Amino acid sequence: MARDSMGRAESPYRKPGFIASAAVVGVIAVLGVVVVTVGLLRPDAAPTETTPSASASVTATVEPTPVAEPVSDASMCGLPRVEMEGRLDAAPAALWEATGSFTYPISTESGPGVTLPSGVRACFERTPAGAVFAASAGVAQLGDPGRRQAFVDASVVGPLRAELQEAALTATPDDGAMRMSVSGYKLLSYDGVTARVDVGMTGVGMGQTVYLSSIVPLEWADGDWKLAYERQDAQTPALLPNLAGYVMWGV
């Protein structure tokens, strides 16, 4: 193991190349900066209560409440299968795709089903498998400096979207010193409307192999799984000793 100028063992996790690579693994690292520097989720001002006028007519006509038009939940690219509950204890068949220094699994059945004009890969099944593939593709595309901004614009919803768009403009690009791969997953929750996926990753570079975890919250919106980070998700990717306990993707 390398040693510093005072003869102490130097941890590979503190090397600049690794730190830079880990910082762009996913949106969690970006959130860590945003939450520290920006006041997020400020409570809305309470609505002002109005007191009925004493001269108001008691015979005033009550206007009917407008009925909102139903929002279609159909897949944006026509993927037919829908499952509103379920587990994913075994990894489904997968192909592999690369974006930047990241490789991640994709499926001919579960998605991504389209490539947007921006290059973003989108449209995943509304199934447990679709959620896992969406989370894996999301982490990878957020880790690619050339794809990050377009991905946030297309596939991130929720209260932190604007902050993430701004952060994507100023994030330090990956120097390529660490090659990342989505290696496994844990489907923490799934109800067809929301899901949480723990994405396990492997990084190889500078003679080292490291393992990381990133929790990805998802929400079904506009016919696809969107990443829906909230304030409590503001944490850097966790370093792990190994990926024991994850459902591993076949290679």
Rosetta blueprint (number, residue, H / E / L):
1 M L
2 A L
3 R E
4 D L
5 S L
6 M L
7 G L
8 R L
9 A E
10 E L
11 S L
12 P H
13 Y H
14 R H
15 K L
16 P H
17 G H
18 F H
19 I H
20 A H
21 S H
22 A H
23 A H
24 V L
25 V L
26 G L
27 V H
28 I H
29 A H
30 V H
31 L H
32 G H
33 V H
34 V H
35 V H
36 V H
37 T H
38 V L
39 G L
40 L L
41 L L
42 R L
43 P L
44 D L
45 A L
46 A L
47 P L
48 T L
49 E L
50 T L
51 T L
52 P L
53 S L
54 A L
55 S L
56 A L
57 S L
58 V L
59 T L
60 A L
61 T L
62 V L
63 E L
64 P L
65 T L
66 P L
67 V L
68 A L
69 E L
70 P L
71 V L
72 S L
73 D L
74 A L
75 S L
76 M L
77 C L
78 G L
79 L L
80 P L
81 R L
82 V E
83 E L
84 M L
85 E L
86 G L
87 R L
88 L L
89 D L
90 A L
91 A L
92 P L
93 A L
94 A L
95 L E
96 W E
97 E E
98 A E
99 T E
100 G L
101 S L
102 F E
103 T E
104 Y E
105 P E
106 I E
107 S E
108 T L
109 E L
110 S L
111 G E
112 P L
113 G L
114 V E
115 T E
116 L L
117 P L
118 S L
119 G L
120 V L
121 R E
122 A E
123 C L
124 F L
125 E L
126 R E
127 T L
128 P H
129 A H
130 G H
131 A H
132 V H
133 F H
134 A H
135 A H
136 S H
137 A H
138 G H
139 V H
140 A H
141 Q H
142 L H
143 G L
144 D L
145 P L
146 G L
147 R L
148 R H
149 Q H
150 A H
151 F H
152 V H
153 D H
154 A H
155 S H
156 V E
157 V L
158 G L
159 P L
160 L L
161 R H
162 A H
163 E H
164 L H
165 Q H
166 E H
167 A H
168 A H
169 L H
170 T H
171 A L
172 T L
173 P L
174 D L
175 D L
176 G L
177 A L
178 M L
179 R E
180 M E
181 S E
182 V E
183 S E
184 G E
185 Y E
186 K E
187 L E
188 L E
189 S E
190 Y E
191 D L
192 G L
193 V L
194 T E
195 A E
196 R E
197 V E
198 D E
199 V E
200 G E
201 M E
202 T E
203 G E
204 V E
205 G E
206 M L
207 G L
208 Q E
209 T E
210 V E
211 Y E
212 L E
213 S E
214 S E
215 I E
216 V E
217 P E
218 L E
219 E E
220 W E
221 A E
222 D L
223 G L
224 D E
225 W E
226 K E
227 L E
228 A L
229 Y L
230 E L
231 R H
232 Q H
233 D H
234 A L
235 Q L
236 T L
237 P L
238 A E
239 L E
240 L E
241 P L
242 N L
243 L L
244 A L
245 G L
246 Y L
247 V E
248 M E
249 W L
250 G L
251 V L
